[in-house]
Each structure stands twice: as structure tokens, then as C-alpha cells.
Amino acid sequence: MLTSRAGRIAAVVSLVGYPLLIFAYWLLYPAYGKSGATAILHATDGHVTRTEAADIFAFAGAFLAVPASLVLMTLFVQHRSRIGWLGGLLSAVGWIAIVGALMLDVFAVEIARNSGPTPANIHLYHDLLTSPLTITLDVIATLHVLGGMMIGIGLIRTRLAGLTAGVVATVAPVLHLASNVAGVLWLDEATWIALAVVYAGVARTILTSDTAAAPPQTAPTARVGAEAR
């Protein structure tokens, strides 16, 4: 992935793009900080278009987060950071689960577009929120928080983006989770901007590093070069 110019550009786009897309999702999402079927459906009702726009950013961000995690895993393999590599793996798994969990937003939009948050619909949505599948997806989704912390530790150890950037990447997932649960939007948004800045530093390393250069010459090519000299 990192051995060609196109691959490096794709890596940079995924690394910097996904936190910005998630930033846009939370900024638009009308049910931010809400919990429970009643609160979510009432927040979505009347804001269907806004929720749909938010979901577009959310799905795009979650999809980009997976290749971004794979890019980080590749870098950590090159720099022999096991904890960073494992963090990338957990992060990828967590974001895949988030894609599934986001389908609940789609259900909420459909309910709001049709008959709205009636008692029957609220009961139905509550059943979806508390179903074993949803609970399982939510548990797996939290791996992106643990994985993000481990990625930060890997960045600290490898200095891929500097010590300060590594510390920010380690703390950001915890602040995101805490602010999300508490409904503190400005703090949550700040963590995604900070993460985008950190990964911009990693992206710069990818674009300038010799390890991402073209693969070494094959033996016949090397011999021809030697003979020419």
C-alpha cells in the first residue's frame, strides 16, 4: 500500500479524512448526547434531512477508518511496535462494528419519515436498541477507543509524529468517549480535530519517508546497473 505514490496518497486521505468526517457527523447529528429510544426518536423527528446528511459523513468516516487503521498497522510493523500494530487491529475491528451500529440511525430516519415516534414505534426502536445484536455491536465498537489509545502509545514509542502528537492520540479516544457519554459536544469535536492534526503529522512521514519509496531493484536490474558503472 505504501510502496507507490497512489498508495501513499490514499493512505494520507484515509488517515486525515476519517476524523474530519466523524467531526462532521457529530456536528450535524441531532440526537447527539441522547440515550434511549424516546429521546433519540424525538430528536430525529423533524430533522430527517439533517440526520441523513450526518449519516453520510458517519458511514464515509467509518469506512475510511478501516484502511487508515491498516496503514497504521503497516507503519508499526516497519517500526517494530507490537502495541501499535495491535491497536490498529482493534481499531479496525471496532470501526467495522460501528458501521453495523450506524444502521440504527437509518431505522430512526425511516420511523421519523413515516408515522413518527408513536408509542408503538418507540417500543420497536427500544427493542432494536436493546437487542443482543445491537449490544454486541456496541461492545465491539468500543474497541476503536482501546485501539486508538494503543495506537497513541505506539506513536509515542516510535516518534512517527512526535511525542506531543503521540500523547494527544493516546488521550483523544478517552476524551471522545467521556464527552460523548456526557453530551459535551465541543470537547468531543475538539478530539476529532486534534486527531486529524496528529494523523496529518503521520501522513507527512508517509509522504517523506524512505521506507515508503519504490521497492529495491531486482537482481538482474542491479547487475545491469553495476556493469554500467
N, C-alpha and C positions, 0 to 999 in steps of 0.2 A: 504493500500500500504506500510506503514512504520512499520507494526507490525510483519513482517517476515524478515529474513536475505536476502532472494531473493528479496523481495520488496525494501529493503533499498539499495541493490547493484544496482538494476535497477534505483532507484531514483538518485543515485550518477552518474551513467553512463549518464543519460539524462541531469543532471544539468551541468556536466563538459564537456560532449561530444558535446552538441549542439553549444556552442560558438566557439569551436575549428573547427567544421565542417563548420560553416559560415565563419570563418577566412580563411579556405582553399578555399572556394568558391570565395571570393573576390580576393584572391591571384592569382587564375587561370583565372578568368573571363576576357576575352579580351576586353569587352565593358565597363569596369569599368569607371565611370565618363562621359560616353557618354549619350547623350539625343537626341531624335528624331530618326525617322525611318532610315534615310540615314546613320547617324553616327553609329548606332547600327549594322545595316546590313553590312556595310563596315568593321567594327571591327570584326564581326563574320566570314566574308568571309575569307577563308584561315586558319581559326583557329577552324574548326569544332570539331576536336577531343578534343582540349583544352576546348572548351565550353561545350561539353558533359561531360567531366570529372568534370568541375566546377559544372554543374547542378546536378550531382550525389551527391556531397557534399552538395549542397544547399537544395535539397529535403530531404536528410537524416537529415540535421540540423534543417530544419523547422518541420519535423515530430517529432524529439526528443524534440524540444522546447515546444510542447504542453504538453506532460507528465511532463516535467520539471516545467512548469507553474502550473500544478495540484499539484505537490509535494510542491511547494512554498505555494500554497493556503492552503494545509493541515497544513503546519507548522505555517502559520499565524493564522489559526483557533485555533490551540493549544495555541498560544501566544496572542490571542485576539487582533490581529491587523487588523482592518477593511480595512484600506487603503492598506495594503499589500495584503490582500485577493482580493480586487477589482483590484489591479494592476495585480495579477496573472491571473484573469479572462480576463481582457482586453488584456493582453499579449497573452493568448491562442487564443483568437478570432483573434488578429492581425496576428499571425503566420499561422493560418488556411487560412486566406485570402492570405498570401504570397505564400502558396502552389499553389493556383489558379493563382496568378500573374506570377509565375515562368513558366507557360506554354508558355508565350511569348518567352522565351528562346528556347523552343522546336520548335516553329514556325520559329524562326530566323535560327536555325540549319538546318531545312528542306529546307528553302529557299536557304541558302548558299550551301547546298549539291547538289541542283538541278541546277536551272538556274542562281542562284546568285542574287546580288542586281540590277536587272534591274529596269527601271522606273516603270514598272507595279507592280513588287514585292514590291518596296519601297512604292508605293501608297497603296497597300494592307496592308502592315505592319503598315503604318501610320494610316489607318482606324482601325486596331486592337488596336493600342496604344491609340487612342482617342475615342474608343467605350465607351458607357455608362457603360458596364460591367467592362471593364478594369479600368475606372476611379473610379467606386465604390469599386472595389477590392483594388486599391491603397489607397483610403481614409481609408478603414477599416484596411488595413495593417499598417497604421501609429499608430494604437492603440498599437502595440507592443513597440513603443517608449514611449508613455504615460504610458503604463502599466509597462514598465521597470523602469521608474522614480518612480512610486508609490511603486514598489517592493523595490527599494533602500530606500525610506523613511520608509517602513515597516522594513527593515533590521536595519536602524538607531534606530528606536524606540524599537525594540526587542533585539538588540545586538546579533543576531543569528550568525554573522560572524565578530563582532567588528565594532566600529564606523567608522574607516577609510574605511573598506570594504563597509559599507553602503553608505558612501559618494561617493565612486568610482562607485557603482552600480547605484546611482542616476544620476550622471553626464554622465556616459558612453553612454546611449542612445542618449542624446543630441549631444554629440561629434560625435557619429556614423552618425546621420542624417546630421549634418552640414558638416562633412568631405566627406560624400558620395555625397552630392549635389555639393560641391566644387571640388570633384575629387582628394582629398588628401588621397591617398591610405595608406600611412604609419600610419597616425593618425587613420584612420578607423580600420586598422588591430590592432593597439595598444589597441583600446577599447575592441575588442573581446578577446584578450589575458588577459586584465585586468578583464573582466567579468568572464572568465574561472577561474582565480585565486580567485575571490570573491566567486564564487559558489563552488570552492574546499573547502573553509572555511565552507560554509553551509553544504557541503557533510560530512565534518568531524564531524559537530554537529549531523547530522543524524546518523552516524555510532556509535557515543559515547553517544548519549542522552538516558536517561532512558525512555523518552516518546515514544521512538521507540522500546522499549523492548516488550517481549511477553505479550499478554493480561492477565489480572488478572485471578486468579483461579475462577472456578465456585463454587457455594455454597457447593455442595456435596464434591468436592475436598478439599475445605477449612476445612470442618468438619473432614474429614479423617485425614488431617494434624494436626488438633488440638488434636484429640484423640490420635494420635501417640505421640504427645508431652506430 
